[in-house]
Amino acid sequence: MRSLGLDVGDRRIGVAMSDPSGIVASPLTIIERKNDIVDIETIVDIVRRNEVGHIIVGLPLAADGGVGMQAEKVYDFVSKLKVSVDIPLEFRDESFSTDSARKLMLQTKSKKARRNTSDDAIAAAYILQHFLEEQYLANLQEPEAID
């Protein structure tokens, strides 16, 4: 089952997708924000076309772990998105995801490739990859049933 990662900002939404086995997250696209209705329709279309079973949304928590104005905007957007999709949505702390994405891009991509790649999609992949790793580790720790 594929998972979708979202990095919701005021001007853009970074979108990432996992592979079908749910092991690797990759940047998918950037949604240039128009309005919530159009943005949600775009996400719903991606979910349907790719048979997504789970959405992970980055939540920009404050340094003290509290909820600030930007996190409130993300909560508001996701509450509207939940009405349009019938799959689980989860939040993950996205603190430093954009900075980490930029550092990763600087280390791994040429200047030309960096110009053609958005931080937002890479940040979404970063958020989603951490979720996938959490799931993998949780599955490793579950004891096997004895028949």
N, CA, C and O atoms as a DFTB+ gen file, in Angstrom:
588 C
 N C O
     1  1       0.839      -1.176       0.000
     2  2       0.000       0.000       0.000
     3  2       0.889       1.246       0.000
     4  3       1.852       1.346       0.761
     5  1       0.546       2.163      -0.851
     6  2       1.303       3.416      -0.927
     7  2       0.853       4.392       0.158
     8  3      -0.305       4.411       0.576
     9  1       1.812       5.195       0.592
    10  2       1.516       6.290       1.504
    11  2       1.883       7.586       0.809
    12  3       2.787       7.629      -0.025
    13  1       1.170       8.636       1.165
    14  2       1.398       9.961       0.595
    15  2       1.892      10.868       1.704
    16  3       1.353      10.849       2.810
    17  1       2.906      11.657       1.421
    18  2       3.408      12.630       2.379
    19  2       3.098      14.026       1.891
    20  3       3.248      14.319       0.705
    21  1       2.665      14.898       2.802
    22  2       2.346      16.274       2.459
    23  2       3.100      17.236       3.358
    24  3       3.153      17.063       4.575
    25  1       3.682      18.252       2.739
    26  2       4.298      19.364       3.456
    27  2       3.489      20.595       3.069
    28  3       3.732      21.207       2.029
    29  1       2.522      20.954       3.915
    30  2       1.557      22.003       3.595
    31  2       2.104      23.362       4.002
    32  3       2.387      23.613       5.174
    33  1       2.246      24.233       3.010
    34  2       2.682      25.594       3.265
    35  2       1.649      26.585       2.771
    36  3       0.605      26.202       2.243
    37  1       1.946      27.856       2.946
    38  2       1.018      28.899       2.512
    39  2       0.970      29.039       0.992
    40  3      -0.091      29.312       0.431
    41  1       2.105      28.854       0.325
    42  2       2.171      29.038      -1.131
    43  2       2.217      27.739      -1.913
    44  3       1.777      27.686      -3.061
    45  1       2.750      26.687      -1.293
    46  2       2.896      25.405      -1.984
    47  2       2.635      24.252      -1.029
    48  3       2.748      24.382       0.190
    49  1       2.280      23.115      -1.626
    50  2       2.175      21.866      -0.875
    51  2       3.157      20.899      -1.523
    52  3       3.002      20.537      -2.689
    53  1       4.155      20.487      -0.774
    54  2       5.076      19.466      -1.256
    55  2       4.417      18.109      -1.114
    56  3       3.795      17.812      -0.094
    57  1       4.557      17.283      -2.149
    58  2       3.921      15.966      -2.155
    59  2       4.982      14.902      -2.412
    60  3       5.812      15.037      -3.311
    61  1       4.942      13.853      -1.615
    62  2       5.842      12.712      -1.779
    63  2       5.009      11.443      -1.756
    64  3       3.903      11.421      -1.217
    65  1       5.551      10.388      -2.347
    66  2       4.840       9.115      -2.429
    67  2       5.802       7.995      -2.078
    68  3       6.988       8.044      -2.404
    69  1       5.270       6.992      -1.410
    70  2       6.077       5.800      -1.136
    71  2       5.964       4.841      -2.309
    72  3       5.063       4.955      -3.140
    73  1       6.882       3.908      -2.362
    74  2       6.764       2.816      -3.325
    75  2       5.634       1.910      -2.846
    76  3       5.198       2.040      -1.702
    77  1       5.144       0.992      -3.690
    78  2       4.006       0.148      -3.296
    79  2       4.256      -0.687      -2.041
    80  3       3.314      -1.001      -1.313
    81  1       5.503      -1.048      -1.782
    82  2       5.775      -1.855      -0.589
    83  2       5.952      -1.005       0.667
    84  3       6.117      -1.551       1.758
    85  1       5.922       0.310       0.532
    86  2       6.002       1.187       1.692
    87  2       7.361       1.247       2.343
    88  3       7.474       1.355       3.564
    89  1       8.405       1.176       1.517
    90  2       9.764       1.206       2.063
    91  2      10.474       2.529       1.790
    92  3      11.164       3.058       2.662
    93  1      10.305       3.064       0.578
    94  2      11.055       4.251       0.166
    95  2      10.105       5.379      -0.226
    96  3       9.149       5.171      -0.973
    97  1      10.380       6.566       0.286
    98  2       9.616       7.761      -0.072
    99  2      10.395       8.560      -1.106
   100  3      11.616       8.689      -1.016
   101  1       9.677       9.094      -2.089
   102  2      10.301       9.917      -3.134
   103  2       9.470      11.177      -3.352
   104  3       8.242      11.139      -3.264
   105  1      10.143      12.296      -3.638
   106  2       9.388      13.507      -3.979
   107  2       8.521      13.229      -5.208
   108  3       8.974      12.582      -6.152
   109  1       7.286      13.710      -5.200
   110  2       6.387      13.472      -6.322
   111  2       6.115      14.748      -7.100
   112  3       6.368      14.808      -8.303
   113  1       5.601      15.771      -6.420
   114  2       5.226      16.993      -7.117
   115  2       5.059      18.128      -6.127
   116  3       5.141      17.946      -4.913
   117  1       4.822      19.295      -6.682
   118  2       4.504      20.484      -5.903
   119  2       3.133      20.954      -6.346
   120  3       2.859      21.035      -7.543
   121  1       2.279      21.260      -5.400
   122  2       0.988      21.852      -5.713
   123  2       1.096      23.336      -5.381
   124  3       1.282      23.713      -4.224
   125  1       0.980      24.161      -6.397
   126  2       0.969      25.609      -6.163
   127  2      -0.402      25.941      -5.593
   128  3      -1.420      25.673      -6.230
   129  1      -0.437      26.519      -4.406
   130  2      -1.706      26.778      -3.724
   131  2      -2.569      27.756      -4.506
   132  3      -2.112      28.814      -4.938
   133  1      -3.829      27.372      -4.674
   134  2      -4.816      28.252      -5.294
   135  2      -5.863      28.607      -4.239
   136  3      -5.999      29.762      -3.835
   137  1      -6.596      27.586      -3.806
   138  2      -7.526      27.707      -2.687
   139  2      -7.737      26.295      -2.148
   140  3      -7.372      25.315      -2.797
   141  1      -8.320      26.198      -0.971
   142  2      -8.438      24.885      -0.340
   143  2      -9.215      23.890      -1.197
   144  3      -8.845      22.718      -1.265
   145  1     -10.269      24.332      -1.841
   146  2     -11.092      23.420      -2.645
   147  2     -10.278      22.813      -3.780
   148  3     -10.273      21.595      -3.958
   149  1      -9.589      23.653      -4.549
   150  2      -8.784      23.174      -5.680
   151  2      -7.616      22.325      -5.182
   152  3      -7.313      21.282      -5.761
   153  1      -6.970      22.765      -4.125
   154  2      -5.825      22.029      -3.583
   155  2      -6.245      20.646      -3.107
   156  3      -5.544      19.664      -3.352
   157  1      -7.374      20.565      -2.433
   158  2      -7.870      19.277      -1.939
   159  2      -8.278      18.380      -3.099
   160  3      -8.011      17.178      -3.066
   161  1      -8.913      18.932      -4.115
   162  2      -9.265      18.135      -5.298
   163  2      -8.016      17.540      -5.941
   164  3      -8.031      16.393      -6.388
   165  1      -6.945      18.311      -5.985
   166  2      -5.690      17.823      -6.562
   167  2      -5.143      16.659      -5.738
   168  3      -4.709      15.651      -6.296
   169  1      -5.162      16.796      -4.427
   170  2      -4.669      15.727      -3.553
   171  2      -5.547      14.485      -3.681
   172  3      -5.031      13.371      -3.766
   173  1      -6.858      14.663      -3.694
   174  2      -7.782      13.528      -3.834
   175  2      -7.519      12.795      -5.147
   176  3      -7.556      11.566      -5.192
   177  1      -7.257      13.540      -6.202
   178  2      -6.951      12.924      -7.497
   179  2      -5.672      12.087      -7.416
   180  3      -5.621      10.980      -7.951
   181  1      -4.652      12.608      -6.755
   182  2      -3.398      11.859      -6.580
   183  2      -3.659      10.588      -5.779
   184  3      -3.152       9.520      -6.122
   185  1      -4.447      10.702      -4.718
   186  2      -4.767       9.552      -3.874
   187  2      -5.473       8.468      -4.688
   188  3      -5.123       7.291      -4.602
   189  1      -6.449       8.866      -5.463
   190  2      -7.220       7.885      -6.251
   191  2      -6.378       7.239      -7.351
   192  3      -6.405       6.020      -7.521
   193  1      -5.633       8.051      -8.092
   194  2      -4.828       7.519      -9.206
   195  2      -3.750       6.561      -8.733
   196  3      -3.368       5.647      -9.464
   197  1      -3.258       6.759      -7.524
   198  2      -2.134       5.962      -7.034
   199  2      -2.519       4.953      -5.963
   200  3      -1.648       4.317      -5.369
   201  1      -3.805       4.802      -5.711
   202  2      -4.285       3.850      -4.709
   203  2      -3.576       4.030      -3.367
   204  3      -3.074       3.072      -2.779
   205  1      -3.547       5.258      -2.906
   206  2      -2.914       5.601      -1.636
   207  2      -3.804       5.113      -0.496
   208  3      -5.025       5.266      -0.535
   209  1      -3.180       4.531       0.507
   210  2      -3.923       4.012       1.642
   211  2      -3.697       4.765       2.940
   212  3      -4.301       4.446       3.964
   213  1      -2.812       5.783       2.897
   214  2      -2.434       6.461       4.133
   215  2      -1.832       7.814       3.755
   216  3      -1.059       7.901       2.801
   217  1      -2.176       8.860       4.488
   218  2      -1.587      10.183       4.254
   219  2      -0.885      10.634       5.526
   220  3      -1.449      10.586       6.619
   221  1       0.357      11.072       5.359
   222  2       1.154      11.620       6.462
   223  2       1.348      13.103       6.186
   224  3       1.822      13.485       5.116
   225  1       0.983      13.933       7.147
   226  2       1.064      15.383       6.981
   227  2       2.071      15.943       7.973
   228  3       1.999      15.668       9.171
   229  1       3.005      16.725       7.466
   230  2       3.970      17.382       8.336
   231  2       3.301      18.468       9.151
   232  3       2.536      19.270       8.614
   233  1       3.580      18.499      10.431
   234  2       3.008      19.500      11.327
   235  2       4.141      20.369      11.867
   236  3       5.025      19.883      12.573
   237  1       4.108      21.665      11.527
   238  2       5.195      22.561      11.951
   239  2       5.034      23.009      13.401
   240  3       4.499      24.082      13.678
   241  1       5.502      22.176      14.314
   242  2       5.419      22.515      15.731
   243  2       6.472      23.548      16.095
   244  3       7.521      23.635      15.456
   245  1       6.187      24.319      17.112
   246  2       7.138      25.304      17.618
   247  2       8.302      24.579      18.290
   248  3       8.224      23.384      18.576
   249  1       9.364      25.309      18.533
   250  2      10.560      24.723      19.136
   251  2      10.262      24.067      20.482
   252  3      10.914      23.093      20.858
   253  1       9.273      24.604      21.210
   254  2       8.917      24.029      22.504
   255  2       7.898      22.896      22.381
   256  3       7.424      22.366      23.386
   257  1       7.564      22.527      21.131
   258  2       6.603      21.456      20.896
   259  2       5.165      21.922      20.855
   260  3       4.248      21.125      20.659
   261  1       4.970      23.230      21.041
   262  2       3.615      23.783      21.032
   263  2       3.089      24.012      19.623
   264  3       3.814      23.894      18.635
   265  1       1.815      24.340      19.565
   266  2       1.140      24.576      18.293
   267  2       1.077      26.077      18.049
   268  3       0.473      26.826      18.818
   269  1       1.717      26.499      16.957
   270  2       1.711      27.910      16.592
   271  2       0.722      28.196      15.478
   272  3      -0.111      27.358      15.132
   273  1       0.828      29.394      14.923
   274  2      -0.100      29.827      13.886
   275  2      -0.016      28.953      12.631
   276  3      -1.047      28.611      12.052
   277  1       1.192      28.589      12.206
   278  2       1.329      27.775      10.995
   279  2       0.751      26.373      11.213
   280  3       0.118      25.819      10.314
   281  1       0.961      25.809      12.375
   282  2       0.389      24.496      12.678
   283  2      -1.134      24.567      12.679
   284  3      -1.796      23.632      12.228
   285  1      -1.693      25.656      13.178
   286  2      -3.152      25.830      13.162
   287  2      -3.670      25.860      11.723
   288  3      -4.733      25.308      11.439
   289  1      -2.928      26.499      10.816
   290  2      -3.323      26.528       9.405
   291  2      -3.314      25.117       8.814
   292  3      -4.195      24.757       8.032
   293  1      -2.316      24.329       9.193
   294  2      -2.231      22.950       8.692
   295  2      -3.392      22.126       9.247
   296  3      -4.015      21.362       8.510
   297  1      -3.686      22.276      10.537
   298  2      -4.828      21.571      11.128
   299  2      -6.124      21.914      10.384
   300  3      -6.934      21.034      10.093
   301  1      -6.306      23.195      10.083
   302  2      -7.508      23.641       9.392
   303  2      -7.610      23.007       8.003
   304  3      -8.671      22.520       7.614
   305  1      -6.505      23.017       7.263
   306  2      -6.498      22.432       5.920
   307  2      -6.798      20.927       5.991
   308  3      -7.599      20.415       5.209
   309  1      -6.161      20.232       6.917
   310  2      -6.335      18.780       7.028
   311  2      -7.759      18.431       7.472
   312  3      -8.294      17.404       7.055
   313  1      -8.370      19.255       8.297
   314  2      -9.756      18.980       8.684
   315  2     -10.665      19.030       7.461
   316  3     -11.630      18.269       7.388
   317  1     -10.384      19.898       6.508
   318  2     -11.148      19.962       5.256
   319  2     -10.801      18.776       4.350
   320  3     -11.679      18.230       3.682
   321  1      -9.535      18.381       4.326
   322  2      -9.101      17.249       3.507
   323  2      -9.758      15.956       3.992
   324  3     -10.161      15.125       3.178
   325  1      -9.869      15.780       5.304
   326  2     -10.449      14.552       5.885
   327  2     -11.858      14.283       5.360
   328  3     -12.263      13.128       5.232
   329  1     -12.598      15.337       5.059
   330  2     -13.959      15.190       4.561
   331  2     -13.972      14.556       3.170
   332  3     -14.949      13.914       2.785
   333  1     -12.885      14.737       2.421
   334  2     -12.828      14.305       1.016
   335  2     -12.120      12.977       0.791
   336  3     -12.171      12.434      -0.313
   337  1     -11.463      12.444       1.815
   338  2     -10.770      11.160       1.647
   339  2     -11.232      10.206       2.744
   340  3     -11.557      10.618       3.858
   341  1     -11.251       8.937       2.402
   342  2     -11.699       7.927       3.352
   343  2     -10.544       6.993       3.711
   344  3     -10.684       5.770       3.726
   345  1      -9.402       7.610       3.997
   346  2      -8.221       6.851       4.398
   347  2      -7.620       7.536       5.617
   348  3      -7.882       8.714       5.856
   349  1      -6.823       6.818       6.384
   350  2      -6.224       7.421       7.574
   351  2      -5.274       8.566       7.229
   352  3      -4.522       8.502       6.257
   353  1      -5.328       9.603       8.042
   354  2      -4.400      10.734       7.974
   355  2      -3.706      10.833       9.319
   356  3      -4.341      10.715      10.367
   357  1      -2.409      11.049       9.284
   358  2      -1.643      11.199      10.524
   359  2      -0.724      12.394      10.398
   360  3      -0.271      12.736       9.306
   361  1      -0.456      13.022      11.525
   362  2       0.510      14.117      11.567
   363  2       1.850      13.598      12.052
   364  3       1.921      12.664      12.851
   365  1       2.902      14.213      11.560
   366  2       4.249      13.970      12.064
   367  2       4.932      15.326      12.198
   368  3       4.773      16.202      11.348
   369  1       5.682      15.482      13.261
   370  2       6.431      16.713      13.473
   371  2       7.358      16.932      12.287
   372  3       8.161      16.063      11.947
   373  1       7.246      18.076      11.670
   374  2       8.090      18.363      10.512
   375  2       9.233      19.308      10.854
   376  3       9.906      19.824       9.961
   377  1       9.452      19.534      12.135
   378  2      10.517      20.445      12.543
   379  2      11.812      20.112      11.821
   380  3      12.273      18.970      11.829
   381  1      12.368      21.092      11.219
   382  2      13.657      21.002      10.534
   383  2      13.626      20.162       9.257
   384  3      14.681      19.893       8.684
   385  1      12.446      19.741       8.798
   386  2      12.397      18.910       7.587
   387  2      12.872      19.681       6.356
   388  3      13.582      19.118       5.524
   389  1      12.499      20.948       6.222
   390  2      12.932      21.724       5.059
   391  2      14.429      21.958       5.121
   392  3      15.117      21.847       4.106
   393  1      14.946      22.282       6.310
   394  2      16.396      22.467       6.442
   395  2      17.138      21.174       6.129
   396  3      18.157      21.192       5.439
   397  1      16.634      20.059       6.630
   398  2      17.263      18.765       6.354
   399  2      17.195      18.437       4.867
   400  3      18.144      17.892       4.303
   401  1      16.080      18.766       4.238
   402  2      15.929      18.511       2.803
   403  2      16.941      19.327       2.009
   404  3      17.552      18.820       1.068
   405  1      17.117      20.581       2.385
   406  2      18.091      21.435       1.683
   407  2      19.513      20.889       1.839
   408  3      20.275      20.840       0.874
   409  1      19.858      20.485       3.051
   410  2      21.197      19.932       3.278
   411  2      21.412      18.659       2.467
   412  3      22.473      18.459       1.877
   413  1      20.397      17.806       2.445
   414  2      20.488      16.571       1.677
   415  2      20.656      16.867       0.193
   416  3      21.459      16.230      -0.489
   417  1      19.893      17.840      -0.302
   418  2      19.989      18.203      -1.711
   419  2      21.379      18.748      -2.045
   420  3      21.937      18.439      -3.098
   421  1      21.927      19.553      -1.149
   422  2      23.266      20.100      -1.384
   423  2      24.310      18.999      -1.460
   424  3      25.270      19.093      -2.225
   425  1      24.118      17.954      -0.662
   426  2      25.084      16.860      -0.628
   427  2      24.957      15.914      -1.810
   428  3      25.945      15.307      -2.224
   429  1      23.758      15.782      -2.357
   430  2      23.543      14.706      -3.322
   431  2      23.229      15.150      -4.740
   432  3      23.279      14.324      -5.651
   433  1      22.910      16.408      -4.966
   434  2      22.473      16.818      -6.301
   435  2      23.400      17.881      -6.880
   436  3      24.014      18.667      -6.158
   437  1      23.476      17.877      -8.200
   438  2      24.240      18.907      -8.894
   439  2      23.486      20.232      -8.812
   440  3      22.316      20.257      -8.431
   441  1      24.151      21.337      -9.169
   442  2      23.487      22.639      -9.146
   443  2      22.274      22.654     -10.056
   444  3      21.228      23.194      -9.696
   445  1      22.409      22.061     -11.239
   446  2      21.294      22.027     -12.191
   447  2      20.123      21.232     -11.610
   448  3      18.974      21.659     -11.722
   449  1      20.396      20.104     -11.003
   450  2      19.342      19.284     -10.415
   451  2      18.676      20.009      -9.253
   452  3      17.466      19.894      -9.060
   453  1      19.465      20.762      -8.471
   454  2      18.889      21.510      -7.352
   455  2      17.941      22.588      -7.845
   456  3      16.931      22.857      -7.195
   457  1      18.240      23.212      -8.976
   458  2      17.355      24.242      -9.517
   459  2      16.019      23.649      -9.944
   460  3      15.003      24.343      -9.913
   461  1      15.999      22.378     -10.340
   462  2      14.793      21.745     -10.846
   463  2      14.025      20.953      -9.782
   464  3      13.039      20.287     -10.098
   465  1      14.466      21.023      -8.542
   466  2      13.825      20.270      -7.473
   467  2      13.410      21.244      -6.377
   468  3      14.187      22.110      -5.976
   469  1      12.204      21.097      -5.908
   470  2      11.707      21.986      -4.869
   471  2      11.975      21.413      -3.481
   472  3      11.862      20.208      -3.252
   473  1      12.330      22.301      -2.571
   474  2      12.519      21.910      -1.176
   475  2      11.245      21.306      -0.604
   476  3      11.300      20.407       0.235
   477  1      10.089      21.804      -1.064
   478  2       8.821      21.365      -0.496
   479  2       8.564      19.884      -0.739
   480  3       8.143      19.174       0.175
   481  1       8.813      19.404      -1.964
   482  2       8.598      17.987      -2.269
   483  2       9.614      17.120      -1.544
   484  3       9.289      16.022      -1.093
   485  1      10.836      17.607      -1.431
   486  2      11.862      16.842      -0.721
   487  2      11.545      16.807       0.774
   488  3      11.746      15.783       1.427
   489  1      11.053      17.918       1.313
   490  2      10.660      17.935       2.721
   491  2       9.520      16.950       2.965
   492  3       9.501      16.265       3.987
   493  1       8.563      16.876       2.027
   494  2       7.469      15.903       2.151
   495  2       8.019      14.478       2.149
   496  3       7.565      13.628       2.915
   497  1       9.003      14.224       1.280
   498  2       9.619      12.889       1.232
   499  2      10.367      12.592       2.531
   500  3      10.348      11.462       3.018
   501  1      11.013      13.589       3.080
   502  2      11.737      13.441       4.341
   503  2      10.770      13.053       5.470
   504  3      11.043      12.141       6.251
   505  1       9.642      13.761       5.540
   506  2       8.619      13.476       6.551
   507  2       8.073      12.063       6.362
   508  3       7.959      11.294       7.317
   509  1       7.739      11.736       5.116
   510  2       7.170      10.422       4.818
   511  2       8.171       9.304       5.094
   512  3       7.800       8.257       5.625
   513  1       9.442       9.521       4.737
   514  2      10.451       8.487       4.963
   515  2      10.588       8.172       6.455
   516  3      10.735       7.009       6.832
   517  1      10.541       9.192       7.291
   518  2      10.617       8.940       8.746
   519  2       9.421       8.119       9.215
   520  3       9.573       7.239      10.062
   521  1       8.249       8.389       8.685
   522  2       7.069       7.589       9.024
   523  2       7.270       6.135       8.589
   524  3       7.002       5.211       9.358
   525  1       7.743       5.936       7.352
   526  2       7.944       4.582       6.836
   527  2       8.949       3.812       7.694
   528  3       8.771       2.621       7.950
   529  1       9.993       4.493       8.132
   530  2      10.992       3.854       8.988
   531  2      10.393       3.490      10.347
   532  3      10.692       2.428      10.892
   533  1       9.545       4.368      10.896
   534  2       8.858       4.059      12.150
   535  2       8.016       2.797      11.994
   536  3       8.031       1.921      12.859
   537  1       7.282       2.711      10.884
   538  2       6.423       1.555      10.630
   539  2       7.263       0.283      10.505
   540  3       6.905      -0.762      11.048
   541  1       8.364       0.380       9.795
   542  2       9.245      -0.768       9.599
   543  2       9.781      -1.263      10.941
   544  3       9.759      -2.460      11.226
   545  1      10.256      -0.338      11.752
   546  2      10.804      -0.714      13.058
   547  2       9.718      -1.287      13.976
   548  3       9.966      -2.232      14.724
   549  1       8.529      -0.715      13.914
   550  2       7.426      -1.239      14.728
   551  2       7.089      -2.667      14.315
   552  3       6.801      -3.506      15.169
   553  1       7.121      -2.950      13.015
   554  2       6.833      -4.304      12.529
   555  2       7.917      -5.293      12.931
   556  3       7.633      -6.468      13.161
   557  1       9.156      -4.825      13.018
   558  2      10.250      -5.701      13.444
   559  2      10.110      -6.090      14.908
   560  3      10.498      -7.189      15.305
   561  1       9.564      -5.200      15.698
   562  2       9.481      -5.428      17.133
   563  2       8.263      -6.230      17.546
   564  3       8.186      -6.699      18.681
   565  1       7.299      -6.396      16.631
   566  2       6.122      -7.186      16.970
   567  2       6.493      -8.663      17.012
   568  3       7.099      -9.172      16.069
   569  1       6.138      -9.359      18.090
   570  2       6.456     -10.796      18.151
   571  2       5.580     -11.564      17.154
   572  3       4.421     -11.226      16.917
   573  1       6.172     -12.591      16.592
   574  2       5.435     -13.435      15.654
   575  2       4.492     -14.340      16.427
   576  3       4.798     -14.795      17.529
   577  1       3.346     -14.588      15.827
   578  2       2.372     -15.490      16.447
   579  2       2.882     -16.929      16.359
   580  3       3.485     -17.333      15.365
   581  1       2.628     -17.674      17.400
   582  2       3.008     -19.078      17.428
   583  2       1.751     -19.894      17.198
   584  3       0.756     -19.745      17.908
   585  1       1.808     -20.752      16.202
   586  2       0.627     -21.581      15.885
   587  2       0.558     -22.818      16.725
   588  3      -0.370     -23.613      16.579
